[in-house]
Amino acid sequence: MEAHEAESQSPIVSRASAKKELPRHFRDNRHVWVFVELERGQVHPVSIELLGEGRKLADKLSVQLAGVVIGTAEGLGSRSAIAEAFAYGADLAYLVESPLLSDYRNEPFTKALSDLVILHKPEILLLGATSLGRDLAGSVATTLETGLTADCTELDVDPDGSLAATRPTFGGSLLCTIYTLNSRPQMATVRPRVMATPNRVTNGTGPIIRHDLMMIEEEIVTKVLGFLPDGRSEKINLAYADIVVAGGLGIGTAENLERVMVLARTIGGEYGCSRPLVQKGWMEVDRQIGQTGQTIRPKLYLAAGISGAIQHRVGVEGADMIVAINTDGNAPIFDFAHVAVVADAVGLLPALTAAFTRRLAPHNQSMQVN
């Protein structure tokens, strides 16, 4: 009785110290699965990144890593996806092929993946936080009545073997680690470019376990009438740019963003901005960098007039080199930048552009001659 009273008087303490006791019927769940997403027959890069992360988790848990491929037998999409899964560390692959899976539709993909999970019982299931992945993950988690942590920035396993999924919360002002204590699989989605791309393994191979889709066309409400590509999809490629220059509120005015763009063009990079500038209408949303925008991993990231709140930090901290320019010497971005410049970005950007122009001129001339 005393123990019960103490627990009721301090529920926060008891919740924090609660033992992670998994129900008996989930204790046979093993292995780490990565859903290998196909985008018009090509493996989405986020799936490669997740295979690298899944390999680390599987090694810590001493279990196998599996790639899950759902698609059609027509063409080489499914087969190349399985080959990519093995090339990036998978021990085995699960394959569901059907003409009903030629285009993504929620109902058949949810059925295929949910049935696989129920039959083979993975412990962890990872998906990319793409438009397709988010739709599928939420539907599968609901079907299986399990937890799902979305848009994770870090994945690990704690001493008890539970998946520790970390993500920003409260508008990006804090980071929290979430556990799925009483159900399996433990599911998480990760945005493209949050995780590093792993090294490719030559001639990787393994067993392929096939599963039939137990569904007919008449059971599927959604019909695909055609495919219309996004005409802008190739124009903005922040996530995979080697050099990115971005501006924040410290730029002062929308007109001053031209200085960001000119510098980016001078050094052969892409340009972007922080969330407040999109909210002001100064730049399109496709160029927003941060947890609610694009996640980037460039070789060089130059942030001009950006304070560096957690929401922005989690979208850029994978960069090899971060150069931050800000008038505030105590700006949060200086806590994780590799090079900190306390200066007015509005005045410094044209000077940097001029310096780079002079430095690159001989190189550009030799390129023209060749």
C-alpha positions in Angstrom: 0.0 0.0 0.0 2.8 2.4 0.8 4.4 1.7 -2.5 1.1 2.3 -4.3 0.7 5.6 -2.5 4.2 6.8 -3.3 3.6 6.0 -6.9 0.3 7.8 -7.1 1.8 10.9 -5.4 4.6 11.1 -8.0 3.3 9.8 -11.3 6.0 11.5 -13.3 8.8 9.8 -11.4 7.2 6.4 -11.7 6.5 6.8 -15.4 10.2 7.8 -16.1 11.5 4.8 -14.1 8.9 2.3 -15.4 10.5 -1.0 -16.5 10.0 -1.7 -20.2 8.1 -4.9 -19.9 7.2 -6.3 -23.3 4.1 -8.4 -23.6 4.9 -12.1 -24.0 3.4 -12.5 -27.4 5.9 -9.9 -28.8 9.0 -11.5 -27.4 9.6 -13.6 -30.5 9.9 -10.5 -32.7 13.4 -10.3 -34.1 15.4 -8.5 -36.7 15.5 -5.0 -38.3 13.6 -4.3 -41.5 14.0 -1.4 -43.9 11.3 -0.7 -46.5 13.1 -0.2 -49.8 11.1 2.5 -51.6 11.0 2.5 -55.4 10.4 5.8 -57.1 9.5 5.2 -60.8 11.6 2.1 -60.8 14.6 3.6 -59.0 15.5 3.0 -55.4 15.0 6.2 -53.4 18.2 7.4 -51.8 16.6 7.6 -48.3 16.3 3.8 -48.4 20.1 3.4 -48.9 20.7 5.8 -46.0 18.3 3.7 -43.8 20.0 0.4 -44.8 23.2 1.9 -43.4 21.4 2.9 -40.2 19.6 -0.4 -40.0 22.9 -2.2 -40.3 24.2 -0.4 -37.1 21.0 -1.2 -35.2 21.0 -4.9 -36.3 24.7 -5.3 -35.2 24.0 -3.8 -31.8 21.1 -6.2 -31.3 22.9 -9.1 -32.9 20.1 -9.8 -35.3 19.7 -9.7 -39.1 19.0 -6.8 -41.4 16.3 -7.3 -44.0 15.3 -5.2 -47.0 11.6 -5.2 -47.9 10.7 -4.7 -51.6 7.1 -4.3 -52.8 6.5 -3.8 -56.5 5.7 -5.4 -59.8 7.5 -8.2 -61.6 7.6 -6.1 -64.8 10.8 -4.3 -65.6 13.9 -4.5 -63.3 12.7 -2.3 -60.5 12.1 -4.9 -57.8 15.2 -7.0 -58.8 17.5 -3.9 -58.8 16.0 -2.9 -55.4 16.9 -6.3 -53.9 20.4 -6.0 -55.3 20.8 -2.6 -53.8 19.5 -3.9 -50.4 22.2 -6.6 -50.4 24.8 -4.2 -51.7 24.2 -1.9 -48.7 24.3 -4.5 -45.9 21.1 -6.5 -45.9 21.3 -10.2 -44.8 18.1 -11.2 -46.5 15.3 -9.7 -48.5 11.5 -10.0 -48.5 9.8 -9.6 -51.9 6.1 -9.0 -52.7 5.4 -8.7 -56.4 2.0 -8.2 -58.1 0.6 -6.3 -61.1 -1.5 -4.5 -58.5 1.7 -3.0 -57.1 2.9 -1.3 -60.2 2.0 2.2 -58.8 1.8 3.2 -55.2 -1.6 2.8 -53.7 -2.2 2.8 -50.0 -4.5 -0.3 -49.7 -2.4 -2.9 -51.5 1.0 -1.6 -50.1 -0.5 -1.6 -46.6 -1.8 -5.1 -47.0 1.5 -6.4 -48.4 3.7 -4.9 -45.7 1.3 -5.6 -42.8 0.9 -9.2 -43.8 4.7 -9.6 -44.0 5.1 -8.2 -40.5 2.4 -10.4 -39.0 3.9 -13.5 -40.6 7.7 -12.9 -40.0 7.6 -10.6 -36.9 10.3 -8.0 -37.1 11.4 -6.1 -34.1 12.1 -2.8 -35.9 10.7 -1.4 -39.1 12.2 1.7 -40.7 10.7 3.7 -43.6 11.8 7.0 -45.3 9.8 10.1 -44.4 8.9 10.7 -48.0 5.4 11.4 -49.3 5.0 7.6 -50.0 6.8 6.5 -46.8 4.7 8.8 -44.5 1.5 7.6 -46.0 2.4 3.9 -45.8 4.0 4.1 -42.3 1.0 5.6 -40.7 -1.4 3.2 -42.3 0.7 0.1 -41.4 1.2 1.3 -37.8 -2.6 1.8 -37.5 -3.3 -1.6 -39.0 -0.8 -3.3 -36.6 -1.8 -1.2 -33.6 1.8 -0.3 -32.9 3.7 3.0 -32.3 5.3 5.1 -34.9 7.9 7.9 -34.4 8.0 10.2 -37.3 10.8 12.4 -38.8 13.5 11.0 -36.5 16.9 12.6 -36.5 18.7 9.9 -34.5 18.1 6.1 -34.0 19.8 3.9 -31.4 19.1 1.0 -29.0 19.2 1.4 -25.2 20.7 -1.1 -22.8 17.4 -3.0 -22.7 17.4 -3.4 -26.5 14.6 -1.0 -27.2 14.6 1.3 -30.1 15.4 4.9 -29.0 14.0 7.2 -31.6 14.9 10.9 -31.3 13.0 13.7 -33.0 12.3 17.4 -32.5 9.2 18.4 -30.7 7.3 21.5 -29.5 7.8 23.4 -32.8 11.4 22.3 -33.1 12.5 23.9 -29.8 13.4 20.6 -28.1 14.6 17.1 -28.9 12.9 14.1 -27.3 13.6 10.4 -27.4 10.5 8.1 -27.9 10.1 4.4 -27.0 7.5 1.9 -28.1 7.2 -0.1 -24.9 4.3 -2.4 -25.3 3.9 -3.3 -29.0 5.9 -4.5 -32.0 7.3 -3.7 -34.4 8.9 -0.5 -33.3 8.4 1.8 -36.3 10.2 5.0 -37.3 10.4 7.2 -40.3 13.6 9.2 -41.2 13.8 12.1 -43.6 16.1 12.0 -46.6 19.7 13.2 -45.9 19.4 12.9 -42.1 21.5 9.8 -42.1 24.8 9.4 -43.9 25.0 7.2 -47.1 26.8 4.0 -46.2 29.6 2.4 -48.2 28.6 0.0 -50.9 29.4 -3.7 -50.3 30.7 -5.4 -53.5 28.8 -8.6 -54.5 26.5 -8.6 -51.5 23.9 -11.4 -51.7 21.5 -13.4 -49.5 18.2 -15.3 -49.4 15.0 -13.8 -50.9 11.8 -14.7 -49.2 8.7 -14.2 -51.5 5.2 -13.5 -50.3 2.0 -13.3 -52.3 -0.3 -10.3 -52.2 -3.6 -11.6 -50.8 -5.8 -9.0 -52.6 -7.7 -8.5 -55.8 -8.2 -5.3 -57.8 -11.9 -5.1 -56.8 -10.9 -4.6 -53.2 -8.9 -1.5 -54.0 -10.7 1.8 -53.9 -7.9 3.9 -55.4 -7.3 3.8 -59.1 -4.2 5.3 -60.9 -5.3 7.2 -64.0 -1.9 8.5 -65.0 1.4 10.0 -63.9 2.2 13.7 -64.2 5.8 14.5 -63.2 6.5 17.6 -61.2 8.1 20.1 -63.6 10.1 21.7 -60.7 11.5 18.5 -59.3 14.8 18.8 -61.1 15.2 22.6 -60.6 15.7 22.6 -56.8 18.0 20.0 -55.3 19.0 21.3 -52.0 19.1 17.9 -50.3 21.9 16.6 -52.6 23.9 19.8 -53.3 27.6 19.9 -52.3 27.5 23.6 -51.5 24.5 25.5 -50.0 24.3 29.2 -49.0 21.3 30.2 -46.9 19.9 33.4 -45.5 17.9 34.1 -42.4 16.2 37.1 -40.7 19.6 38.7 -40.2 19.6 39.5 -43.9 17.1 42.3 -43.1 15.1 42.5 -46.3 13.9 40.4 -49.2 16.0 42.4 -51.6 19.2 41.4 -49.7 18.5 37.7 -50.5 19.9 38.5 -53.9 23.3 38.6 -52.2 22.8 35.0 -51.0 21.8 33.9 -54.4 24.8 35.6 -56.2 27.3 34.0 -53.8 25.7 30.6 -54.3 26.0 30.9 -58.0 29.5 32.2 -57.8 30.8 29.1 -55.9 28.6 26.6 -57.8 26.1 26.0 -55.0 22.4 26.0 -54.3 20.7 28.7 -52.1 18.1 28.4 -49.4 16.7 30.1 -46.3 15.4 29.5 -42.8 11.7 29.0 -41.9 10.9 32.7 -41.0 11.8 33.9 -44.5 9.3 31.4 -46.0 6.7 32.6 -43.6 7.3 36.2 -44.7 6.9 35.1 -48.3 10.5 36.1 -49.2 11.4 32.7 -50.7 9.5 29.6 -51.9 8.9 26.7 -49.4 11.0 24.3 -51.6 14.1 26.2 -50.5 13.4 26.1 -46.7 16.1 24.4 -44.8 15.4 22.7 -41.4 13.3 20.0 -39.8 10.1 21.3 -41.4 11.9 22.0 -44.7 14.8 20.3 -46.5 17.5 18.3 -44.6 20.9 18.8 -46.2 24.3 17.2 -46.0 26.6 19.4 -48.2 30.3 19.6 -48.1 30.0 23.3 -47.3 27.0 25.1 -45.7 27.2 28.9 -45.4 24.5 30.3 -43.1 24.1 34.1 -43.3 22.0 35.8 -40.6 20.5 32.6 -39.3 20.2 32.2 -35.5 20.3 28.4 -35.5 17.4 27.2 -33.5 17.0 23.4 -33.0 14.5 23.2 -35.9 17.2 24.5 -38.2 20.1 22.7 -36.6 18.7 19.2 -37.2 18.4 20.0 -40.8 22.0 21.0 -41.4 24.2 19.4 -38.8 25.2 16.6 -41.2 27.2 19.1 -43.3 30.9 18.5 -43.5 31.7 22.2 -42.9 29.3 24.8 -41.5 30.3 28.5 -41.7 28.0 30.8 -39.8 27.8 34.6 -40.1 25.9 36.5 -37.5 26.1 39.8 -35.7 25.1 38.1 -32.4 28.2 36.4 -30.9 25.9 34.3 -28.7 23.7 33.0 -31.5 22.9 29.3 -31.1 24.3 28.5 -34.5 27.8 29.2 -33.2 27.4 26.2 -30.9 27.6 23.8 -33.8 29.2 25.8 -36.6 32.8 24.8 -37.6 33.6 28.4 -38.4 32.0 31.3 -36.7 32.1 34.8 -38.1 30.7 37.7 -36.0 29.8 40.2 -38.7 27.0 41.7 -40.6 26.1 39.2 -43.3 24.6 42.0 -45.5 28.0 43.6 -45.9 30.1 40.5 -45.8 28.4 38.5 -48.5 29.4 40.9 -51.4 32.9 40.8 -50.1 33.0 37.0 -50.1 31.5 37.0 -53.6 34.2 39.3 -54.8 36.9 37.3 -53.1 35.6 34.0 -54.6 35.3 35.6 -58.0 39.0 36.6 -58.0 40.1 33.2 -56.6 38.1 31.2 -59.1 38.8 33.3 -62.2 42.0 31.4 -63.2 40.3 28.1 -62.8 37.2 29.2 -64.8 39.5 30.5 -67.6 41.4 27.2 -67.8 38.1 25.4 -68.0 37.0 27.6 -70.9 40.3 26.9 -72.7 40.0 23.2 -72.3 
